[in-house]
Amino acid sequence: FYKDGGNMIISASRRTDLPAFYADWLVKRFQEGYALVRNPMNYHQVSKILLTPEKVDGIVFWTKNPMPLLPHLHAFDAYPFYFQYTLTSYGKEMEPGIPEKGRKGIAAFRQLSEQVGKERVIWRYDPILLSQRYSPEYHIRYFEQIARRLEGYTEKCIFSFLDLYPSIQKRMDESGVLPMEQEQMQKLAGRMAEIASAYHLKLETCAEPVQLSEFGIGQGSCIDAALLSRIAGKPIQAKKDKNQRAECGCAASVDIGAY
């Protein structure tokens, strides 16, 4: 293996829901000050990522269930961090293994927000897909319900529309997922913007090529160096992540998960 040099933002993790399924591992790795991470494109290449406060500029946690990590957040007191918390309205056929959202998901979000502060919990309604069940009207209804219940517990919502990659096309076809026209995206996003404004939420997109600025919707940065700078109380310098899509506004980060 080789050591990664320089300071970095840690992504924990786009690849794996570490807070939900590997909370103990995650805490131990930061306590011991390093993690070994296999390159997903080259099985034989393993990096030793230093996780000490001197090497880590900040951490972005990605999760659909933060509860296993909540009792251990003190382990990260020396680091600036925030959460990307995905909370959607899909049923078990789309998101198996996720706690019941209407009661447990909302309660977990509120508890996390109370523990770390609303500016450090970003709500993700992501990705948006359409089917016979999940119509635009369905999304508008449930987006409003979730937004109402999260009012005062977060400042921002990030969303995107489903990209039908070849690797997921078959599963999406079997699930009855329908292609989405740009006009549908714009109409739905416009209604979501009205709802977000009513509940004092800033609405942004994630790596979305569709321009929605006419609705007051900006292009977001899920790995947000500016937010980490505010949390840290000092400037954090980070370049744009060249490994993401052109539409992605994320700062460069090192992901410590595995697919």
Summary of the structure (lengths in Angstrom):
residues: 259
radius of gyration: 18.3
end to end distance: 19.0
largest distance: 50.9
contacts: 762
relative contact order: 0.17
helix: 37%
strand: 25%
